[in-house]
Amino acid sequence: SDTSDIIFRASELMAKVKKNKLTISSICQVTTLPKETVRRKVQTLCKKNILSLDKNNGVLIGTNYKKIYEAFVPSTHLALSQLMKKWKKADVIDYLLKL
């Protein structure tokens, strides 16, 4: 089934991610953004200590990530939940799942 194929591909991808470090090049491949754009964005996030960049380990989560995560996620979670409830009420979710 389509679901089992998706799960299989996702597990394959996660296995590759665990073996390989996250790099600017790998971010470029996934996002299709130009390398220089990704480098500048990663550099900006490193200056804010949201990410860190290490030659041996690649792009890593920085010390300020947890602070931003804790401040951002609860409000985003609530907003997403409200949006999904509206979509469910309007049968949008069922429509999207059938695509």
GIQUIMO-V982118 format. One record per pair of residues at least 24 apart in sequence whose C-alpha atoms are under 6 Angstrom apart, sorted by the first residue. I is the first residue (numbers start at 0). J is the second residue. D is the distance in whole Angstrom. If there is no record, write none. Layout:
BEGIN
I,J,D / I,J,D
END
This chain:
BEGIN
20,56,6 / 20,57,5 / 21,57,5 / 21,58,5 / 22,57,5 / 22,58,6
END
